[in-house]
Amino acid sequence: MATRSVATVFGGSGFIGRYLVKRLAAAGHVVRVAVRDPEAARFLKPMGAVGQIVPLYAALTEEASVARAVAEADLVVNLVGILAEHRPGDFNAVHAEGAGRIARLAREAGVSRLLHVSAIGADPGSPSLYAASKGRGEALVRAAFAGAVILRPSIVFGPEDAFFNRFASLAALLPIMPVISGTTRFQPVYVGDVADAAMAALTRPEAQGRVFELGGPRVWSFRELLAWILLITQRNRRLVEIPPALAQLQARICEYLPGKPLTRDQLLLLAQDNVVAPGAAGLAELGIVPTPVEMVVPAYLARYRPGGGRRPDPALPA
C-alpha cells in the first residue's frame, strides 16, 4: 500500500500558511504544520481529513525540532517571517539562520522539493535589517539546497491581512490619515494567488532552482492606496504628509509600544519601491492570472465603514 506524500509547512498557521495548508491537503498530502504553538494551529485541522493535518512543535533556532519536522517529508515550505525584532538579532536568527537551517536539514533528510518564501527587496546589502536578513536567508537556502524555489511577494492582501485592515482601522479611529513616503510604489498580490504560486512551484519541474517575484496586476503609490482605502471605508479623512524627521520620532516611540506598530527599520523599507523587477519571472510563468485588489478588498473592509458596512459600496456599481 502506497504511503501518502508528507508536506511540512513551517509557519503554516500564519496568513499565507492557512491558504497553502488547505491546498496541500486538497492535493492529498499529509501536512505537518511546524509552528512554535501547535495548539494555536488546531484551527487548520478541519481543512483536511481526520489525521491529515498535524500541528507540530518546531522552533527555527532548535536543530532537533527542525530535523524532526522535516524527517521523511517529501516537500518542505518555509513561510516564517517577522516584521519587527523583539530583541536585536531576531531578523538574522529567523530570516537567515533559521531559513538556512531548514534548507540544510531538508537536504540531509532527502527532501525532494523545498520552497522558501522571501520578499521583494531582499538584499544582503540593504540598509534595512529586515531586507538584509531576507537576502542572507536566500543565499543560505540556495547554498544548502540548490533546487530550492524562492518566492518574493510584494505586500500580500486578503481578509486576514495586516495591511489593508490596519489602515482601514486607522481611518476609523483617526481624524486624519497620516502618509509616510507617499510616493513609494507597491504591487499588492492576493494571498490566494501566492498560495497557488506555491503549489505550482512545488509541482512544476521547470520551477526548481528559480526565483519568482509575485505582484498583482496594478502598481499603486502608497498615497493612492490610502486614498482608495478611505473611499472604500467611506471615511472623509484628509491625507497628511508626515515629514521624515517627525516619522523618525514616531517610529522611535512606537518601538516601545506593544506590537511595535512602526519601527525605524520599516521606515527604511517604506523608502524603497516594492514592485516586481523588470524581466523577473512571476505569476504568469507559474500559470496564474493575478487577482486585482478591487475584486477582493472591498468585501472585507466593509466592516470599517460607519454603521458597520450596511451602506452600499461607492466604488462598485449599484
C-alpha positions, 0 to 999 in steps of 0.5 A: 500500500502506497504511503501518502506524500508528507508536506511540512509547512513551517509557519503554516498557521500564519496568513499565507500558511492557512491558504497553502495548508488547505491546498496541500491537503486538497492535493492529498498530502499529509501536512505537518504544520511546524509552528512554535504553538501547535495548539494555536494551529488546531484551527487548520485541522478541519481543512483536511481529513481526520489525521491529515493535518498535524500541528507540530512543535518546531522552533527555527533556532532548535536543530532537533525540532527542525530535523524532526519536522522535516524527517521523511517529508517529501516537500518542505515550505518555509513561510516564517517571517517577522516584521519587527525584532523583539530583541536585536538579532531576531531578523538574522536568527529567523530570516537567515539562520533559521531559513538556512537551517531548514534548507540544510536539514531538508537536504540531509533528510532527502527532501525532494522539493523545498520552497522558501518564501522571501520578499521583494527587496531582499538584499544582503546589502540593504540598509534595512535589517529586515531586507538584509536578513531576507537576502542572507536567508536566500543565499543560505537556502540556495547554498544548502539546497540548490533546487530550492524555489524562492518566492518574493511577494510584494505586500500580500492582501486578503481578509486576514491581512495586516495591511489593508485592515490596519489602515482601514482601522486607522481611518476609523479611529483617526481624524486624519490619515497620516502618509509616510513616503507617499510616493513609494510604489507597491504591487499588492498580490492576493494571498490566494494567488501566492498560495497557488504560486506555491503549489505550482512551484512545488509541482512544476519541474521547470520551477526548481532552482528559480526565483519568482517575484509575485505582484498583482496586476496594478502598481499603486503609490502608497498615497493612492492606496490610502486614498482608495482605502478611505473611499472604500471605508467611506471615511472623509479623512484628509491625507497628511504628509508626515515629514521624515524627521517627525516619522523618525520620532514616531517610529522611535516611540512606537518601538516601545509600544506593544506590537511595535506598530512602526519601527525605524527599520520599516521606515527604511523599507517604506523608502524603497519601491516594492514592485516586481523587477523588470524581466523577473519571472512571476505569476504568469510563468507559474500559470496564474492570472493575478487577482486585482485588489478591487475584486477582493478588498472591498468585501472585507473592509466593509466592516470599517465603514460607519454603521458597520458596512450596511451602506452600499459600496461607492466604488462598485456599481449599484 
